[in-house]
């Protein structure tokens, strides 16, 4: 129970557990901001996880493996975008189908990968790195600077996305696409292009998030390696009220809960009271419902889901 | 250049043909995909069919897999018809299974003709209430039911795990986390070698068909689904209709959980559904929410699932192929929906039509 005794180690574990969630959440936010509810995050993460592992195994090149994982997620998102943007298919059903499809492809390709370990190049490229000097800061040093570079990429992407939405012209247009596509269209924004670009970028991030699990965290192939991370990401998008900066904290918080549940199995505290890891696992979902209900009651504009979320946009119907 | 224009609403015959056509195209695309993976698609398809209906035993297995899909899809169809995007079938399934299990474990000695109906009733009530909660949130606060029902799935399944590893763990299982097996009286009897869930499913198809297309409630549900304001102007109590139909929808999903626990597993586990609640959303959608079509589509999907477990042993092809095929088929059908409302035309033709 080392990690519970040291705050630094505890934070380190929480951040590691939260990193794939953060990738999935950021990818999902990009997609939902243009008004597309994508329940295929889990599927895209699985596509990324298996492709990243396969490419890592064959090439031994960490960079290539991560990019391939992103590309696999992007391909999944491309199917989603073609069906929902171009052909205006139902987003909920398309997303679910993408999760089933991604799960199928990953189990199919992963069948022969069980038990194989990755070449050493992957671990040296993506494994835990200590940043000199900074790692010696108490608590935060261990939490932030004894981590895989992957963890830092997620953080940087989240911060960049925050400024992208708030401070850039394209970010503003993209929010209008999600809120009121007719208005965006009227002001000369190419809604279809915006939707495609952001849905695909979101898929890329989800794919990378999946590969964090297969390349860094586990790092071996297991069937259904994401074990519901993509669904927690769907919850986190709501929990963080579509805000990438809040998503960082949300993801690490949910990561911490997962970490405690994972490590605390059958540990008894307070004499005979047994913490049930299954009940702990429920907390993120309960908290998400609470947040969702509160934001809909309070009706504060900046915390709402994009107004056009999950509705198809028929440009020809204006 | 291609341009999209609206066309006259297709007839239901046309849209059915379009759907069947897109499934056929999807099967061709899947064949290409299977070939790309290095297998002969004709042999694979042939083995899937042989593995699912090729012998009495395999046929029974296929029917076993059809039953929960039918019942779940019927429940989902009722909600979807109202545009209540209930993706919580998985959770409602587990709630039903849990209620049935609680009854089965507490009254194991009660006669079967009391115990089984009681378990069914308990399952329907539990599933219905689980589905009512997001409906109340929606009608009171406007909270998105899609997201709430989704979250509630995981709460339900984690709770089953909690019971399985905690309070309901069978002490006789030597520490193995397992819930006790049901007594004989709590197991659905077999009719023609298959548990009687198939009779329940067939009866439900008829009942739901009658409710949805012949009754007042069914009419109200479809008006409400088309346009909430129309329903209000017509003087319908929209909240009441919403609540009644989510209880029916959630109740059916709960009943599916009871059937699966009693007829197949003879107990409750947190693996009982294995994603059936999500697959059923797809089958309900593919069937265009029509009860008789649900029967056909569910059987077709069961063939895919059962056939794929067969090719795993006969051809050493991972059974995950079923999920890949399901995904490809639904992608094509979803995209084909577009052509019931729109068509592509060449731009110069548009001008000509406009000039007329």
Interface residues (C-beta under 8 A of the other chain):
Chain A: X37 X39 X79 X82 X83 X86 X87 X88 X89 X90 X92 X93 X94 X96 X97 X98 X99 X100 X101 X102 X103 X104 X105 X106 X107 X108 X111 X228 X231 X234 X235 X238 X274 X276 X278 X279 X281 X282 X285 X286 X288 X289 X292 X293 X296 X297 X305 X310 X314 X315 X316 X317
Chain B: X4 X5 X6 X37 X85 X87 X137 X141 X142 X143 X144 X146 X147 X148 X150 X151 X152 X154 X155 X158 X159 X161 X162 X165 X166 X275 X278 X279 X281 X282 X285 X318 X320 X321 X322 X323 X324 X325 X326 X327 X328 X330 X331 X334 X335 X336 X337 X338 X342
